[in-house]
Amino acid sequence: MFTRIAAVVAFTSLPAWCGDWNPKLAEQYLDSRQKEWVAWPTAMASGVACVSCHTGLPYLVARPALRRALGETGGPTLYEGVLVASMRATVVRTDASDLFKGLKGKIVDQVYGAQVVLSALVLAQDDAQRGRMSPEAEKSLQRLWSLQIRSGADKGTWQWSDFDLDPWETADAAYYGAALGALATGIAPDAYQARPEIRENIAELKAYLHDGLKTQPLHNRLFLLWAAAKLHDLLPDSERQAILDEVWKKQQADGGWTLESLGQWKKRADAPPASGSNSYATALVTFVAEQAGAGHSEPGLARGLAWLRAHQDAQSGRWSADSMNHPHDAGTMPALFMSDAATGYATAALLAAERTAPHQHGRPTAKISEVRAARNP
């Protein structure tokens, strides 16, 4: 009886499925973008699908949660399968110049370093969902540690793409990449992070991340906070709380976060104007805050989630965000890269909230599973 009553409340009181947003539309947008991605020659230049920080990674974070929430059967989508299989295929490709034939100079090694980190993360996450470590993930993690920088100012991290593109491909973004490496290590199954043979590698990674903590933009430290939820003893409780305290102080009156709150970004004359709360910034902050353990009693989290519920585009299903670097022609793949990231993290954040909160807006709200049951009795 409650299921049907809750469904009636949801359908009559709210404009979309669950708390003023529509997960099915988000799913359609995310899947459609991956369909375009694997058909885009640039993304397939190496012969396998690239997993990008803006489109592929947020998709792989959000899509399994969408599948569970919507009760979909049949396993991962075609596009999840393509991305994961592509990362498995690159494990044996250790020649950076062969993998990235269109690039020259030091950028080849930088892009390869980023690919190695992302490959380890994607395969560790996929294997964590399966509950066991695959041979390809083992090799990917071995390759990760073999390419870790072991001396100098960058000791502990990896080379990282620097195309002078905020927020993922700059010189400072090497710290972001190191945080992703820590996240991969922490989520890998079979108690991987406790293995004695990688103890020294992990110690050097932790030292690098800790030493840079005071100088990194909040954007990069958010990924560190996410990794700290998975990799033991990466951050002491006091430093984890300090990042969260900074997050809540920077929240806007409307419940969102601005791009400027995440860092002192390079001034770019051609960048689309950015003012007020931003979908990518708000989605990332809320998602990471949840991963770090912020609960629904935290007013800042509740307000951030409410902002996300109110800002999904009702037609496309996406959360819109513009490039931080320069404008792109409408209809091109890069034109929606920031929206891809915003939509992936917003979806993941809202689904995590839906799983753990039985009440929203001060009254019972139908969970996605309840609405589905009411539609299909």
N, C-alpha and C positions, 0 to 999 in steps of 0.2 A: 504494500500500500504506500509506504514512504517513497519508494522508487517513482511511482506514478505522480504522487503529489510533488516531489522534488522536481520532476521533469516539467510539470505544469508551471511551477514557479520559475524555472529557468527559461522556458519558452515564452511565458507571458510577461515576465518582468525584465528580462535582459534581451538585448538586441542580437546576441549570438549564443553559441552553445554553452560556454562555461565562463561566468564572470566577465561578460562583455567582450569575449574574444572567440574566434572560431578556429579551432585546431585543424579542422579538415581543410580550410582554406590555406592555412600555413603549410600543411602537408603538400597540397597541390602546387603551391609556389616553390617550395624547396625541391620537390621532385622535378618540376619543369625546368628549374635552373640546372639541375644535374644532367638532365637530358641534353640541354644546350651545351653544357660544359664538355661532355664526352664527345660531342660533335664538333667542337671548336678546335681547329688545327693547332692553335697555340698551346692548348692544354694537353694535346696529344703529340707534341713535337718529339718527345723522347721515345715514342712507340707505345707508351703506356700512359694511363691517365694520371696527371699531376694531382696531388692533394695540396690544395692551396690553404693558406691561413684564413682567407676571406670567404671562400665558398665551400671547399671540401671538408675542412676540419669542423666548422660549426654544423654542417650537415650531418657528419658522422656522430657528433655529440647529440643532436636533437632527434635524428630519425629513429633510432631504436626506442627512445622514450615515446615517440608518437605511435609507433607500431604497437607497443604495449597498451598505451592509453586507449587507442581506438579498437583494440581487440582484433587486430589483423593477424591472419594466419599465413603460413607459407614461408616464414623466415624473412631474412633481409631483402630489401628491394634490389632490383637489377643494378641500380646505381651504387648502392652500398657495396654490392658484390664486385662491381668493376673497380671501385676505388681500392678496396682491400686487396683484391687479386693483383692490382697494379703494384701495390707496395710489396706484396710477396714476390712478384716477378723481379723487382729491382734489387732484392737482397744479394743476388749473385753478380750484379753489375757494379763492379768496383772501379771502373774506369770513368772518372767524372767527365772527361772530354767526349767519351762515347755516349754517355747518357744525355749530355747537353751540348750537342754538336753546334748549335747556333750561337754559342757564347764563346768569348775569348778572354784571355788574361786571368787576373785573380778572381774575377767574378765566378769563373767556373767552379773553383774550389769552394767559394762561399755558397753558391747555390747547392752544390753537392752536400755540404755540411748541413744545410737546412733540410734537404731531402732525407738525409740519414736520420736526423732527429724526428722528422714527421713520420717517416716509415716506422721507426721504433714505437712511436706513440700510437699510430693507427693499429699496428699488429698487436701491441700489448693490450689495447682496449678491446680489440676483437677477440683475443684469446681470453681476456678476463670474462667476457660475456659467455664464452664457451666453458670456462672453468678449468682450462688446462693450457699449458704452453705448447705451441706448435714448433716444429723444427725451423720454420721460416722466422718466427719471432725470436727464437734463440739466436739465429744467425744475425738478425737485424740488431739485436741488442749487443752482440759481440762486436759488430761493425761500429756501433755507436761508441763503445768504449775505446776501440782501436783508433778512432779519429778524435778523441778528446784531446784538447790542447793541454800539454803536461808541463809547460814552463812559461815564464814571462807574465806580463800583466793580465793576460787572458787565460791563465792556467785554470783549468776546471771546466771550461765551456767548450763550444764548438764554433767553427767558422759559420758565418751566417750571412744571408743575402743582404747586400747593401746597394739598393737601386735609388737611394735617397727618396723613398716613398714611405710616408707615415701611414699607419702606425707600426707596420710589421717588417719593413725592409729598409732599415736605417742602421747606422753604426751602433746606436744604443739598443737596437732590437736584438743584438746578440744575447743580452740578458733575458729577454723574452724567450729566445730559443733555449737558453739554459734551463729556464723554468719548465718548458715543455719536456726537456730531457728528464728533469726530475719527476715530472708527472708520469711520464712513460715508465720510469723505474718503479714508482710507487704503485701503479695500477697493474703491473705485470703479475700474472698469477703464479701459483706454486711458491709463494713466499720468496719471490725472486730477490727483493731488496735485501734479504738477510744473507745472501750468499757470500761466503768469506772472500772469494776471488775478486769481487768487485768492491770490497770494503774501502780500499784506498781511492778508487775512482769516485765513489759516492762522497767520501770525505772531501776531496778536492772540489767537487761540484758544490757541495754545501758551503765550503769556504768562499768560493767565488760569489755565490748568491748572497751570502751574508755580508761580505765586504762591500758589495755594491748597493746594499739596501738603502742607504741614506741618499744616494745620488740618482737613483732611478725614478723615472716618472711613475705616477700611480698606476698607469696602464700596465706597465711591466710588472709592478709589484702585485697587482691583482692576480696575474698568472702565477706568481710565486705563492700567493695565498692559496690558490687552488691546488697547487702541487703540494703544499704543506699539509693539506687535508689527506694526502695519500702517502707521502714519503715520511716515514717516522723521523722525528727530531729535526726536521728541516728548519723550523722556526720555533723559538720558545713562545709560550703563551702570551707573554708581554708584547712581543713584536707582532704577533698575529692580531692581538687586540688593538695595537696602535694603528695598524692599517685599517681595521674596521672603524675605529674612531674617526680617522681622517675621512673615510668614505662618508660617514653620516654627517660630518661637518660640511662637506661639499655638496650635499644634496640641495636641490633648488626648492623653492616654495611650492612648486607644482608637483613635486615628488620625483622628478627626473634628475639627470646629471648632464652637464654640458661636456663637450669635447675638451674644453679648456681645463676642466676639473681633473682630467686624466693626465695632463702634462703641459709643459711649456713647449708647444710644437713650433716648428720652423714656420716663419711667416712666408706665405706663398701667395704672390699677387694674383695668380690665376685661379686659386682655389675657390670653389663656391662659398658664399658667405655662410658662416655657422654662428647662430645665436640661439640662446635658450637651450632647453633640454633636448638631448640628442638620443635617437633610438639605439644606436650602437653602444654609446656610453652607458645608458640606462640598462640595457639588456645585459651587458657584460658585468656591471656592478651587481645587479640583483642575482644573476646566476652564480657568480663567485661567492657572494655573501652567503647564499644557501649552502654551497659546497663547504664553506668555512664553518658552518654550524649555526648561522643566524636563524633564529626561529620566528614563528609568526607572532610572537609577543614583541618582537622588535619593530617599533613603529616605522622606522626608516625603510625596512624591507617591505612592509605592507604598503606603504605609500609608493615605493618604486614599482611594485607589482601592479598596483592600481593604475599607475601611469602607463605601463605597458598594455594593460587591458584596454585602455582608452585610445591607443594610438596605432592599432593594427589597421591597415588599409582595408576597408570593407569590400573592395572590388578585387584586388590582386592577392590579398592575404598576407602581404609582406609588411614589415616595419621599414619605412623608407629612411635612407641615410645617404648623404652625398660623399664623394671623394674628398679627402683632406688635402689633395695635392693639385688637381686641375680638373676642369670639366671634361666629360666624355659625351660623345654624340649619343643621343637617344637611340635605343635599339641595339647598341653594341654590348658585348659581354661585359666590358669593364664598367659600364654605366651603372650596373646594379651590384657591384662587388661589395660595397659597404652595406647595402640593403641585405645581401646574402648573409653577411656576418651578423647584422642586427637581428634578422629573422631567426637564424639558427639559435643564437643565445637567448633571445626573447622566448622562443618556443620552449627551450629546455628549462628556462627559469619558471615559466608559468605551469608547465607540466609537473615540475618538482613541487611547486606550491599546491597544485591540485591533488597530488598524492598524499600530502601531509596535513592539509587543512580541511576539516569537515564543515567549516563555516566561513563565509566571505560576506562582506558588506553587512555584518551584524545579523545575518539570518541564514538558515540552511540553503545551500546551493547544490544543485545536481552535479555530481561528479560525472565525468565523461562516460564512465562505465554505466552509470544509472540512466543517463539519457539514451545511450545505445540500447539498453534493455527495454526502456519504455517504447522506443521506436520499433523494436523487434521482439514483441512479447512471445 
